[in-house]
Amino acid sequence: MSETMQPKILVTGGAGFIGSHTVVDLVENGYEPILVDDFSNSEHSVLAGLEAICGRRLHCHKVDCRDRAGLTNLFESEGPITGVIHFAASKAVSESQDKPLMYYGNNLGSLITLLEVMGEFGVRDLVFSSSCTVYGQPKKLPVTEETPVAEAASVYGATKQIGENILRDLIASAAPHRIMLLRYFNPIGAHPSALIGELPLGAPQNLAPLILQSAAGMRGPIQIFGDDWDTPDGTCIRDYIHVLDLAAAHVKGLAWMAGQSEAPLLEVLNVGTGRGTSVKEALEAFERATGRPIEYEVGPRRPGDIEKIYADCERVERVLGWSATRSIEDAMRDAWAWQEALGGR
Ligand code: UD1
């Protein structure tokens, strides 16, 4: 197939952590990704890594998705666009509490503007980044897509819930879209080439980048946020998924939507591994995968933390024929190679 015949997929936040890995999967599956990023939380150097992995030039535009004229230009100049994967959003939980207007403005403003421009250009298919944060602390585990949505524990979480509601209401209005909400569990890891990975700008808050920086000697021991939770080893349980597995779910999602005859259509899928891993087990997985010891101290619980959550993946397996293929050790090994490539950054 010549390059010009490949379906063009707009990837907002395409230079970000999950976005960049999804770009690789799109190229491997015969799509032409068009990257859009405002580079507020990513770097231009990501593009060089992506082009080295993909072995070709990629189209990347510096546009804030709230910029209607900028987006319209892009749809015009790059068109026709077959579908959109919308990652672009601010995602730091504590920052969202300090800057609620910024989070609501950015995460919801960009979604609404994007949907309006998609409507104008007749682009139907959208994959939306949602989060397992919408479930809060579920009463029953594992969580299925029918598990009730809980009151949001942060402004960030609220933007994901409201984003989901906006998309539901759009579908209810009979707008001819096909929309897939992917509720991510905890993405970790990096591309095994160590050419792209998670680039924490500023001090990381999430466990995996903290483990990497601690192992690299860039910070002290890991602070475990409590070991008195009601779990086998007393530390919180999460469902850690390799970012490449997560990326693959998006590309399968696009293909699935393209094969559906009906619109409007809304599909909600959990994307995890189905396995719960405690904080201590995550540290052990890193040690096993890399042979490097991790020091930790047990500190107080983090306010707002969830005790345990992991996905029921039956629906995503049935609908997309997708399941995670990589282990947490694979993810830790790949992430560590990336950290080494970063060389102290
Ligand atoms: C957090 C957000 C979630 C967001 C996700 C993005 C909360 C409550 N949830 O999820 O909305 O989608 O990040 O990846 O903030 N931990 C430590 N020490 C640390 C850091 C983390 O023990 O220094 C523990 C946490 O208690 C938790 C686990 O590691 O049990 C994972 O934490 P983290 O990476 O921050 O992710 P989540 O809390 O699951």
Boltz pocket constraint, residues with backbone or C-beta under 6 A from the ligand:
constraints:
  - pocket:
      binder: B
      contacts: [[A, 91], [A, 93], [A, 131], [A, 132], [A, 133], [A, 153], [A, 156], [A, 157], [A, 184], [A, 185], [A, 186], [A, 187], [A, 205], [A, 206], [A, 207], [A, 208], [A, 210], [A, 222], [A, 223], [A, 224], [A, 225], [A, 226], [A, 236], [A, 237], [A, 238], [A, 279], [A, 302], [A, 303], [A, 304], [A, 305], [A, 306], [A, 307]]
      max_distance: 6.0
